[in-house]
């Protein structure tokens, strides 16, 4: 039985991954904030040995990264250094969940070979973490699979993200107000993400990087329309017409590499994923 140490296990993606891994027969050890400072090597030395480390822990809210860049670097970058050094000591594989960090202007769909560009401190921490992962893989022989998820969504996601914020307005019968209706994103359901993560626990040797998306993008306006369709509402929609500096207008993941190397493909369309969230909310109510 494969023993998997999961950091950030109490987070949105972590909770879904732990459930999936256990359902598929893995021995899962969880670590969260209560386990200690993830950037401190002493925290890692208290963890039991494992065959695989799935590293999710860290700070993730982009606006906060501008206010606290030092904290983001310490938690995200030094946390990844500690994670991969743990893998070096125990001959374990690392699955590192990175993020979308591609250059503003790139061709679509976006392959893993596209240039990276850190446009905020959070993205910088992920880019630096990928570099240290590649270094340890090349010089210490640690097997590392880096996954770059595009826009993840699903049940129980934090309310600050776009889809949950729109759903909250719909459920409250409020006017739906957003900054901009035009930006397009590749929205990938959390269940598809955790399947990719689980496939990566037995991924190829050495250092590998894979996009995790659907290969399809949707505008904010389209997302709102699909949510209103799933919830059966026709609420008013207002846009502030506010476009952020360096706004990326479209993202579409090239997922062929993950298909070939991991045998993974997304299964859940945006419409089906929203329907799942609607059904889950109805059960709770």
C-alpha positions in Angstrom: 0.0 0.0 0.0 1.4 3.4 -1.0 1.9 5.8 1.9 1.1 9.4 0.9 1.9 12.4 3.1 -0.4 15.3 2.1 0.4 18.8 3.2 -2.4 21.4 3.1 -4.8 18.5 3.7 -7.5 20.7 5.3 -7.6 23.1 2.3 -10.1 23.1 -0.6 -8.1 20.8 -2.9 -6.5 18.9 -0.1 -9.8 17.7 1.4 -10.9 16.4 -2.0 -7.6 14.7 -2.6 -7.4 12.9 0.7 -10.9 11.5 0.2 -10.0 10.3 -3.3 -6.7 8.8 -2.3 -8.2 6.9 0.6 -11.0 5.6 -1.6 -8.4 4.3 -4.0 -6.6 2.3 -1.4 -3.7 4.6 -0.3 -2.5 5.0 3.3 -2.8 8.8 3.7 -1.1 10.9 6.4 -2.4 14.4 6.6 -0.6 17.6 7.6 -2.2 21.0 8.1 -1.6 24.3 10.0 -1.9 22.4 13.3 1.1 20.3 12.3 3.5 23.3 12.5 5.2 25.8 10.3 5.5 24.2 6.8 8.6 26.3 6.1 10.4 25.0 9.1 12.6 21.9 8.6 11.8 20.9 12.2 8.1 20.4 11.2 9.1 18.1 8.4 11.4 16.0 10.6 8.4 15.2 12.8 6.5 13.7 9.9 6.6 9.9 9.3 8.4 8.5 6.3 6.3 8.3 3.2 6.5 6.9 -0.4 5.0 10.1 -1.9 4.6 13.7 -0.7 1.7 15.6 -2.2 2.6 19.2 -1.4 -0.3 21.6 -1.3 0.4 23.7 1.7 1.0 27.4 1.4 -0.6 30.8 1.0 -2.7 31.4 -2.1 -4.6 34.6 -2.1 -3.0 36.9 -4.7 -4.0 40.3 -3.3 -2.6 39.2 0.1 0.7 38.3 -1.6 1.2 42.0 -2.6 0.8 43.0 1.0 2.9 40.2 2.5 5.4 39.1 -0.1 7.9 38.0 2.6 5.4 35.7 4.2 4.4 34.2 0.9 8.0 33.5 0.0 8.7 32.0 3.4 5.7 29.8 3.4 5.5 28.8 -0.3 9.1 28.7 -1.4 10.8 27.6 1.8 7.9 25.2 2.4 8.7 23.6 -1.0 12.4 23.5 -0.3 11.6 21.7 3.0 9.2 19.3 1.2 11.7 18.2 -1.5 14.5 17.9 1.0 12.2 15.5 3.0 11.8 13.5 -0.2 15.6 13.5 -0.7 16.2 12.1 2.7 13.5 9.4 2.4 13.8 8.5 -1.3 10.2 9.7 -1.8 8.4 11.1 -4.8 7.1 14.7 -4.8 3.9 15.8 -6.4 3.9 19.6 -6.3 0.8 21.6 -7.1 2.0 24.8 -8.8 -0.2 27.3 -10.5 -0.9 29.1 -13.7 2.2 31.3 -14.2 2.6 31.7 -17.9 3.6 34.9 -19.7 0.8 37.4 -20.4 1.1 37.0 -24.2 1.3 33.4 -25.3 -0.3 31.2 -27.9 -3.4 29.2 -27.3 -3.7 26.4 -26.2 -0.8 26.9 -23.8 1.8 24.1 -23.7 4.1 23.5 -20.7 7.0 24.8 -22.8 5.5 28.4 -22.9 7.6 31.0 -21.0 6.7 31.8 -17.5 6.2 35.3 -16.1 5.6 36.1 -12.5 3.1 39.0 -12.5 2.5 38.9 -8.7 4.4 37.7 -5.6 2.3 34.5 -5.4 3.2 33.5 -8.9 6.8 34.3 -8.1 6.8 31.8 -5.2 5.4 29.1 -7.5 8.0 29.8 -10.2 10.9 29.7 -7.7 9.5 26.5 -6.2 9.4 24.8 -9.6 13.0 25.8 -10.1 14.1 24.2 -6.9 12.1 21.1 -7.7 13.9 20.8 -11.0 17.3 21.3 -9.3 16.7 18.6 -6.8 15.4 16.2 -9.5 18.5 16.8 -11.6 21.2 16.8 -8.8 19.7 14.6 -6.1 17.7 12.2 -8.2 14.3 13.0 -6.6 11.3 12.1 -8.7 9.1 15.2 -9.1 5.9 15.8 -10.9 4.8 19.4 -11.1 1.1 20.1 -11.9 0.0 23.5 -13.1 -3.8 23.7 -12.6 -5.7 26.4 -14.4 -8.8 27.8 -12.7 -10.0 25.2 -10.2 -13.6 25.2 -8.9 -15.9 22.9 -7.1 -18.1 22.4 -4.0 -16.9 24.2 -0.8 -14.5 26.5 -2.5 -13.7 29.8 -0.7 -16.2 32.6 -1.3 -13.5 35.0 -2.6 -13.2 33.1 -5.9 -15.3 34.0 -8.9 -17.7 31.1 -9.2 -18.5 30.8 -5.5 -19.1 34.6 -5.3 -21.6 34.5 -8.2 -23.3 31.4 -6.7 -23.7 33.3 -3.4 -25.3 36.2 -5.2 -27.7 33.9 -7.0 -28.7 32.0 -3.9 -29.3 35.3 -2.1 -31.4 36.6 -5.1 -29.0 39.6 -5.5 -27.9 41.5 -8.5 -24.8 39.9 -9.9 -21.9 42.4 -10.1 -18.5 41.7 -11.5 -15.5 43.7 -12.6 -15.3 42.6 -16.2 -17.5 40.2 -18.3 -14.9 39.5 -21.0 -11.9 37.6 -19.5 -11.9 33.9 -20.4 -10.5 31.1 -18.2 -10.1 27.4 -18.4 -12.2 26.2 -15.5 -11.3 22.7 -14.3 -13.4 20.8 -11.7 -11.6 19.9 -8.4 -12.5 16.2 -8.9 -10.6 16.2 -12.2 -7.7 18.0 -10.5 -7.4 15.4 -7.8 -7.5 12.6 -10.3 -4.6 14.1 -12.1 -2.8 14.5 -8.7 -3.4 10.8 -7.9 -2.2 9.7 -11.3 1.0 11.8 -10.6 1.8 9.7 -7.5 2.9 7.0 -9.9 4.1 9.3 -12.6 7.2 9.1 -14.8 10.7 9.2 -13.2 12.7 12.3 -13.0 11.3 15.8 -13.4 8.0 16.4 -15.2 5.6 19.3 -15.6 1.9 18.9 -16.7 -0.9 21.3 -17.2 -4.2 20.4 -15.6 -7.2 22.0 -17.4 -9.9 21.2 -19.9 -8.7 22.7 -23.1 -11.8 25.0 -23.2 -12.2 28.5 -21.9 -15.3 30.4 -20.8 -15.8 34.1 -20.3 -17.2 35.6 -17.1 -20.4 36.3 -18.9 -20.7 32.7 -20.0 -20.0 31.5 -16.4 -22.8 33.7 -15.1 -25.2 32.4 -17.7 -24.4 28.8 -16.9 -24.8 29.4 -13.1 -28.1 31.1 -13.7 -29.2 28.2 -15.9 -28.3 25.7 -13.2 -30.0 27.6 -10.4 -33.0 28.6 -12.6 -32.6 32.4 -12.1 -32.6 35.4 -14.4 -31.1 38.0 -12.1 -29.7 41.3 -13.3 -26.0 41.3 -14.2 -23.8 44.4 -13.9 -20.2 44.9 -14.9 -18.0 47.7 -13.4 -16.0 47.7 -16.7 -12.8 47.5 -14.6 -10.0 45.8 -16.3 -7.0 44.9 -14.1 -3.4 45.9 -15.0 -1.8 43.1 -17.1 -5.1 41.3 -17.3 -4.8 38.0 -19.1 -7.8 37.9 -21.5 -7.8 34.2 -22.3 -6.3 31.0 -20.9 -6.7 27.5 -22.5 -4.6 24.6 -21.3 -2.8 22.3 -23.7 -3.4 19.0 -21.8 -1.8 16.5 -24.3 1.3 15.9 -22.2 -0.8 14.8 -19.2 -2.9 12.6 -21.4 0.1 10.8 -22.8 2.2 10.5 -19.6 -0.4 10.1 -16.9 -3.3 8.6 -18.8 -5.5 11.5 -17.5 -8.3 13.4 -19.2 -10.8 15.8 -17.6 -14.3 14.3 -17.3 -16.4 17.1 -16.0 -17.7 19.9 -18.2 -18.3 23.3 -16.6 -22.1 22.8 -17.0 -21.9 19.4 -15.3 -19.6 20.7 -12.6 -22.0 23.6 -11.7 -24.9 21.1 -11.7 -22.9 19.0 -9.1 -22.4 22.1 -6.9 -26.1 22.9 -7.2 -27.0 19.3 -6.2 -24.6 19.4 -3.3 -26.1 22.7 -2.0 -29.6 21.3 -2.3 -28.6 18.4 -0.1 -27.2 20.7 2.6 -30.3 22.8 2.5 
